[in-house]
Every structure is written in C-alpha cells, then in structure tokens.
C-alpha cells in the first residue's frame, strides 16, 4: 500500500462541523490515529489536512465515528 511506504498529505472534506468544539473533536480524533504526524482542521472550509503514514480509510472512520460525514478531497 502506498500509505505504508511514504508519508502522505491527505485532505478530508468534513460535513457537519458547526463550531470550534467540533473542530477540536475532529482534530483530536485524527491526531490519535497511529501514524498521523500533523493535523490541521479548518471550520470555514470544512477541510482537514493530515500528514502521516496512515490508511485513508482509518482517517475517514475516525471522523465518521464522531458523527460527521467525511470524504477524501
């Protein structure tokens, strides 16, 4: 898998974030995923930028487990 071989920059489009509390929850959930090095979540754009060696499906699962919708952008 490409994500196992190198560090990737991935962008997730997240639907349902309404406030800074939502941003903090998403940031903490993504940051807790093994292999994630850097996370940036922006409320205005609804995007989360993640750098690390991690399966994109695991990132999406971490966000959807919080009750938000997410897709790779």
GINORPE-V970347 format. One record per pair of residues at least 4 apart in sequence whose ideal C-beta (glycine too) atoms are under 8 Angstrom apart, sorted by the first residue. I is the first residue (numbers start at 1). J is the second residue. Records with the same first field share a line. If there is no record, write none. Layout:
I->J ; J
This chain:
1->5 ; 55
2->6 ; 8
3->8 ; 53 ; 54 ; 55 ; 56
4->53
6->53
7->37 ; 51 ; 52 ; 53
8->51 ; 52 ; 53 ; 54
9->49 ; 50 ; 51
10->49 ; 50 ; 51 ; 54 ; 56 ; 59 ; 72
11->47 ; 48 ; 49 ; 50 ; 72 ; 73
12->47 ; 48 ; 49 ; 50 ; 59 ; 60 ; 63 ; 70 ; 71 ; 72 ; 73
13->46 ; 47 ; 70 ; 71 ; 72 ; 73
14->26 ; 41 ; 46 ; 47 ; 48 ; 63 ; 68 ; 69 ; 70
15->46 ; 68 ; 69 ; 70
16->22 ; 67 ; 68 ; 69
17->22 ; 23 ; 26 ; 41 ; 43 ; 46 ; 68
18->22
19->23 ; 43
20->24 ; 43
21->25
22->26 ; 43 ; 68
23->27 ; 41 ; 42 ; 43
24->28
25->29 ; 66
26->30 ; 41 ; 48 ; 63 ; 66 ; 68
27->31 ; 39 ; 41 ; 48
28->32
29->33 ; 62 ; 63 ; 65 ; 66
30->36 ; 39 ; 41 ; 48 ; 50 ; 59 ; 62 ; 63
31->36 ; 39
32->36 ; 62
33->52 ; 54 ; 58 ; 59 ; 62
34->54
35->52 ; 53 ; 54
36->50 ; 51 ; 52 ; 54 ; 59
37->51 ; 52
38->49 ; 50 ; 51 ; 52
39->48 ; 49 ; 50 ; 51
40->48 ; 49
41->47 ; 48 ; 49
42->46 ; 47 ; 48 ; 49
47->73
48->63 ; 70
50->54 ; 59
54->58 ; 59
55->59
56->60 ; 72
57->61
58->62
59->63 ; 70
60->64 ; 70 ; 71 ; 72
61->65
62->66
63->68 ; 69 ; 70
64->68 ; 69 ; 70
